Amino acid sequence: RTRAQIRGQSENPMVEATRTFQVSTLGGRTFDVSVPGGSTVGELWEECSRVSGLGILVVLVSEEGAGLDNPSAALPAGSTLSIVVENPEWTVCEAALEILRKAMPRAGRGSADVLQQYCLGRCRIMGSFPANLWTEDPRLAVFMDYQHYSLCEYEVLELTLIDGAGRHHQLIGVINSGVTGSNIGFVGPIYLRPSFKEVGGILSYGDTESKWDITDASWYKAPASVPPCNSKLSGGPNAQSPLENHLSCALSMAFFGGID
């Protein structure tokens, strides 16, 4: 059973027992999705993802044309939805694309109270691939004079930041975790969904440390307070802005299941 179905076991006379939505794709396919009336947008998205078989690369649009991008929000008032399938193929390497196309909604890492404390949503590793399948990453190329691509791999990460406006920003990281014993930090780009625009990345810096190189922060509003991340690999001590610290927290949660 899905989380939405489990939630439906609790009875609230003020909430409809079940809400059914007619969902259509841009290709003309139509199907129905039913969730308990007290569900959230995030639970509705998970059910649409599961029923459609389209995985995580979908965006829900209400019948008023608004993107439903806040997973904790209540269900929309209308009964019809549209699904827009994200297309990251122009920015993301093919090896990462294969993982993204097969990824399905799964629970992220971390307890609810820790996620709330650090203003995080779902953070997890969705899959990995050998670094020799993507040798065009300029951030990693500088280390290959004394390492070999076959000795390290990239992880494809789902990172979710909840900013000061309450918006849930979903990002995809394609992060190389380096070679054990090489003293290399994390390396790789991050992409902002649903456009999959590259908004920066993380670089190896110093001895087994990392630092962020953010090229676009216009989408982000800092929360009132996010505790510092002390993970050197995740770039926490080298963070130069609230966004960089927040990203370090998300990266540490996805990789290590906690925040140092």
N, C-alpha and C positions, 0 to 999 in steps of 0.2 A: 504493500500500500504506500501511496505517496504521503508526504507530510500534510498536504491539503486534505486528503481523505481522513487521516487520523484526527485532524483538527475538527472535522465535521461530526465527530462523535459527541462533542460537547454541545449541549442544547442551549440555545439562546432564543427565546420567543421573539426578540426584536430583530433577529437576523433570519433571512430566508435560509431554509435548510440547504438548498442547492441553487447555484447560479449556472445557467447554461449560456455559452457564448457561441455565436456563429463566426468562424474565423475563415478569412479568405487570404490567399496568396496573390502576388502580382501576376502569377502564371494562370490564375483562374481556378485553382483548386479551392474547394470549400469543405470544411469539416466542423463538427461540433466538439466543444470542450466543456465539461462540467466540473465545477469545484464547489466545495461548501461555501455558503454565503459569507462566512466570516473570514475567508481567505484573504491573503495579500496579493498585490500585483506580482511579487516574486514567485509565489506559489502558482499563480495563474500562468506566468511565463514558463515555469518548469513543466507544467502539464501540457501547454501548447508545444513546447520543445519535444516532449516525449511523444505526444500523439502524432505530430507532424513528421517525426523522424528527421528533422532538420538540424538537431543538435543545438549547440549554444549560439550559433551565428544567426540569431533571429532577434528582431526588434518588434515589439508590439505597438500598434498604433490604434488609438481609440477611434470611435466613429466620428468624433469631432476633429480628427486629424492630429491629435496631440500624441507625442511619443510617451509611452509609459515606462519611464526610466528610473522610477523610485521603487525598489523591491518591497519596501515596508509600507507603501501606501495602500489605502483601501481599494477594493475593486472599483472599476469605472462604472458610471451609472448606466451606460448603454449596454446593449446585448450583442452588438456586432463589433468585430475587431479585424484589423488587417495585420499581416505579418510581412515585414520587409527583411529579406535575407541579406546579411552583411557580405561585402565582397572585399576581402583583404588581399586579393592576389596581386594587386599592383604594388604593394608595399612590403608584404611579408614573404620570406623565402619559402620555396616549395616544400622543404622538409617540415617546417613549422606549420605550413598550410595543411599538410596531411593529418597532423595531430589535431588541429583546430576543427577540421571537417568531421572528424570522428568523435570529438569530445561531446559528452552529454552532461547535463546538470548533475553535479555531485556536491555533497557537503564540503565546505572548506575546512581549514584547520583552525584550532583555537577555540577556547570556551567563549560563551556568549558575553560574560562579564569582561574578559580581556579585550575582546573585539570592541565592545562598547567603550572601554577606557581609552583605546587607541584610535577610535573613530574609523574602524575597518569593517568591511563587509567580507564577502567570500574571497579567500586567498588560498591558493593551492597550486600544486604542480599537476599539469594535465598529461605530460608525456615528455620524452627526451629523444634526442637523435645525435649521432656522432658528428663531431665538428667538421669532419671532412666532407659532409654533405652540404656545407655552406662555408666556402672558403672566401666569399666576397665581403665578409664582415670586416670593415676597416678597423674597428676597435680591437679585434683579436689578431689581425695580421701582423701587428708590430711585435707580438710575442713569439711568432712562429720561426724566427731565426734560430731559437734555441729550444723550441718544443716542437711537437708534431701534432697535426690535427687529429690523428687517430687516437691520441692519448687522452683526449678530453671530449666532453659532450655539452650540448645545449639542453637546457630545460625550457619548456614552454609553460609559462605561468599565467594564472588568472589572478589579478590584483584588483581589489576594490577599495577605494578611498571614499569616506563620507566627509564632505567638506563643511565649511562653516555655514553654508546655505542649506544644508541638509541634503544636498545632491549626492547621489551614488555614482561616482566616476569609475567606470570599469576600464581597466587597462590590461593589455597583454604584454608580457615580457618574454623575450627570447634571450635567455641569459646563460652564458657559458660559466660553469662553476670551476673551471681550471683543472689542473692536474695535481693530484695529491702530492705534497712535498715540493711543489714548484714555487711556492710563495707568491702565486698570482692571485689577485682578487677576482671579483665578479666582473664580467664583460658582456655587454650586449644592449640592444635597443629596447625601448618600451613604446607601445602604440596605444593611442586613445580610441576607444570604441565610441560610437559605431563607425566613425570615418576611417579608423585605422591609420590616422595620421601619426607619423613618428614624432614624438614630442621631446625626445632626448634619449638618454641611455646612461648606463653605468660603466665606469672605467676602472681598470686595475690601477692602484695608486699606492706606492710604497711597498712595504713588506706584508703581504697577505691582507691588504686593505683595499678598499674601493672608494670611489667618489662619484657623485652624480654630475652629469653634463646635460642640463635641461635647456632645451631650445625654445620651448613654448609653455608658459605657465598661465596664460590668459584665461584658461578654462577653470582655474582653481581659486577658491576662496578659503583661506586658512580657518580651521576651527579655533575656538577660543583657546583651547589647550590640548596638545597631544604630548604625552610624556616623551622624553628623549629616547632614541634607540642607541644602544651602546655597542651593537654588533659592528665590528670593523669591516667584516666581509660585506655586510649589507650597506655600508657607507654611512652609518649613523654618526660616528664621531667627526666625520668630515663634512657633514651636512651644513650648507650655507644658507638655508632658508627653511621655513615651515614645510613647504612642499617636499623638499629633499628629505627632511626628517620623517615625514609621513610616508614617503615612498620606502625609506629604509625599514620602517616598521612593517609595512606590507610585505616587503621582500623577505624579511626575517621570518615573518609568520608563515609565508608560503614554503620557504626552504626548510626551516627548522621547527615549525609548529609552535613557536613562541617568540618572545621579544626579549633579548638580553638587556 
